[in-house]
Amino acid sequence: MKIIVPMAGRGSRLRPHTLTVPKPLIPIAGKPIVQRLVEDIAKVAGEKIDEIAFIIGDFGAEVEESLVQIAESLGAKGSIYTQDEPLGTAHAIKCAEASMQGNVVVAFADTLFKADFVLDTNSDGVIWVKKVEDPSAFGVVKLDEYGFITDFVEKPETFVSDLAIIGIYYFNSAEKLMSEINYIMDHDIRQGGEYQLTTALENLRQKGAKFSLGKVDDWMDCGNKNATVETNGKVLGYEQENLAQPPASATIENCMIIPPCFIGENVQIYNSKIGPYVSVGNNTKIINSNIDNSLIQENTVIDHGNLSNSMIGNSAQYYGVAREISLGDFSVLDFLSQREVH
């Protein structure tokens, strides 16, 4: 089995954090989003993963190397493809056509999920879905009385279903999917100006393909700051029993650490209360602070922080008393001297 991971999006809703780091590489509870995604898929796949193909933008050689290492950590070959233009979900998959062979899972790298099942690889395809309150912002599916999908509808303006497609799909024949994607692109069939995967899925269904549902227990979005902080907290909660104690390289003095928390290597924390639901990246220093429900990345300094529902990037410096912030990489925010520097 192969996993195809389109991840070329700019992540504009998560700025400023995605100005320097692609969104799928932002860490959640100590691991990049995309790494958690492919690990979770491998758990439910029920068979060996031979290759993981990543479809990226112009992210640079260092990112490409990191992605290949993620694939190799699962015993798979890592392949890199580039999507030069944002022409839709079907176009993204087209970019990895050379790897579209046999049975595949296609997983868009802006979401995480929690599920307890083994993938049924006997069906033509499986579409992961989750009930949502407002389906108008999603692609949704309609079902027949036997639980098979009868329609794929992209962002319905009127209610047709509350089963939203979360962006993870299984296909027992990548070749058949590619045939439909090539058809809609050759004939310039677009929705909203883009080539949509749901169009190819509907064509397959009309030709007799049977798609069943893969239901998830939780669908965790990483689209913006609030959603990413919430997802970090959920993952910490799910993994609470498996979270390691602070590493030996960490220095923690006169502190209260309230689980669940993730604390990285060489972290220094003094005279502070940390947690619950806080991730602290490697080489970060926290002094005289009270922090809960927040995501703090690597090589950062926080002094006199009183933070909740906050996200702070890499190599940032924060001095002050604001309650909720979103501070990007390499930024300095100093409330103590009433100045801000970028």
Secondary structure, DSSP 8 states (H G I E B T S, - for coil): -EEEEE-----GGGTTTTTTS-GGGSEETTEEHHHHHHHHHHHHH-S---EEEEEE-S--HHHHHHHHHHHHHTT-EEEEEE--S---HHHHHHTTGGG--SSEEEE-TTEEEE------TTSSEEEEEEE-S-GGGSEEEEE-TTS-EEEEEES-SS-S-SEEEEEEEEES-HHHHHHHHHHHHHTT--BTTB--HHHHHHHHHHTT--EEEEE-SEEEE-SSHHHHHHHHHHHHHHTGGG-----TT-EEES-EE-SSEEE-TT-EEES-EE-SSEEE-TT-EEES-EEEEEEE-SS-EEES-EEEEEEE-TT-EEES--SS-EE-TT-EEETTTTEEE-
